[in-house]
Amino acid sequence: MPSCLVLDVSLPGVSGLDLQQELAKSELQIPIIFLTGHGDIPMTVRALKAGASNFLTKPFDDEELLNAIRQCITSDEEERLYLESEIRSEHNFDDIVGKSDALHKVLEQIAIVAPTDSTVLLHGETGTGKELIARAIHRLSPRRERTIVRMNCAAIPSGLLESELFGHEKGAFTGALLQKKGRFELADQGSLFLDEIGDISLELQPKLLRAVQEQEFERLGSARTIHVDVRIIAATHRDLPAMIREGKFREDLFYRLNVFPIEIPPLRERRGDIPLLVNYFVSKLSRQMGKKIKSIPGQAMEVLANASWPGNVRELGNFIERAVILTQGSELNVPIGELKNAIPAHRTVPLSTFHDAERQTIIDALKAASGRIAGAGGAAERLGLKRTTLQNKMRRLNISAADRSQRVEKIAPTA
């Protein structure tokens, strides 16, 4: 497919504008430069509004034409490289690692919603792997042959966000030297992952609502309505209902995004997955760095499984990367001293499983909280869990009232 077309407005038998309209009906998106005489300006303006990249008025010199072609090819190449990078990362998708009940519930929800076109809202703390979940939904959907386009709404200045979402025409604002397609257009027939959706300004939210609901929008600087077919997957770590109450997020946009909500559990609620994640990261990073790490010290693994990991899987991955860099031999060199949030694993009997490790961690937290579960300084707060979540874990791990009181009596002050 050509990277650029040069068309005269007045062609024998068919006008360049007619040809452009025929191309627009197909899925071919080719930048077009129109050549026009002075009398054809109104027609050319209509062509520009319809999506033409540029036009040159006769007479023009060769250098003008070459510059216009270079601009078109550069813009087309940038778009091609962007989409290719998305496809590469999509096809290099790393499987979601873990076997915990909390993660299994998420995977069940993915399997249910992926075959549909319904909008999905992922909620979870920073670093829990929301983008990985979004890619899994796309890969299991009928749109898997198309790309998933992603955009972090928090990483783009609010003044540029509208252009990034919907694109702009040449000259739409200072610095808009070329026409640019937005993420909605790039994601046509595929999926669009909008990360940190809670960071979108109130001013832009009505336009986003229309694009999500009606699947249509206009580029900045254009009156032409563009229709797309895009599956939306949004994500946030913010409490959107609270933002609605504070007047910071539109209620109608929230309900349009919250068609199928999925809660991504923090790492502290899936501690049984930590050893699997550690082994996964060590294996992957060892290959990348050309190292032959064959073992992980048991005591180090125990500490890793008991650490709080406020940054979740991302923090764990970064920590393991640092450990792999430090390792010179075949055994992983874990800088345990850097884990300031590690929970000491004091115990009188060996821990045979990581369920035992989780059980001991909860008992230690109860011990430190003098047996209290809720309230300030209680075990739930110390572990970063909801009271009900902690109580459910205690039932699952058979931590009885007698067990708790026995542990507490050992540290209770004498009267």
Secondary structure, DSSP 8 states (H G I E B T S, - for coil): --S-EEEESS-SSS-HHHHHHHHHHSS----EEEEE-GGGHHHHHHHHHTT--EEEESS--HHHHHHHHHHHHHHHHHHHHHHHHHHHHHHT--------HHHHHHHHHHHHHTTS---EEEE--TTS-HHHHHHHHHHTSTTTTS-EEEEETTSS-HHHHHHHHHEE-TTSSTT--S-EE-HHHHTTTSEEEEESGGGS-TTTHHHHHHHHHHSEEE-BT---EEE---EEEEEESS-HHHHHHTTSS-HHHHHHHTTEEEE---GGG-GGGHHHHHHHHHHHHHHHHT----B--HHHHHHHHHB--TTHHHHHHHHHHHHHHH--SSB----GGG-TTB-----SS---SHHHHHHHHHHHHHHHTTT--SSTTSHHHHHT--HHHHHHHHHHTT--HHHHHHHHHHH----
